[in-house]
């Protein structure tokens, strides 16, 4: 019973890796299910057994990349540690995720696809947003313990996200700027946290 399961997993992995390569090389519109299946060396039927459509396959890839990168972000608020130190660590994990080559490349593909089909873009963003709760959960826990002002947690989270994405995501995706070095990521994390705490810190 275990061998078929492992074979199924291997085929799914092959499809995902093939799809990443195809989407990166050709974009969303020019990538076909036939090309992905051929690269993965599986039948089209096998591909559809795992993913009902090209949209679902692409969304699944983004989720997988997000999950693998975001795992390190799942930090629990610790009332015994300084808020600033914890936030800096959280942002550094986020920045490392945003600098992932595959994530950046596929983000460009998703944005380009969204220009032609805004509904698709909204669905992809909604799916990713549902996965991206680590920072929001941390902020809510810090508020509950009185370490941050009892303000709109979702709004505070969006503002903090904008502070880092405006420097370490959108310029790279939209304008082809180089990824930040680890030292630059640390500097940005520190500056963003200090600005954030200047308003939301419960001092």
Secondary structure, DSSP 8 states (H G I E B T S, - for coil): -HHHHHHHHHHHHHHHHHHHHHHHHHHHHH--HHHHHHHHT--HHHHHHH-SSHHHHHHHHHHHHHHHHHGGG-----TTS-HHHHHHHHHHHHHHHHT-HHHHHHHHHHHHHHHH-HHHHHHHHHHHHHH--HHHHHHHHHHHTTSB-SS-HHHHHHHHHHHHHHHHTHHHHHH------HHHHHHHHHHHHHHHHHHHB--
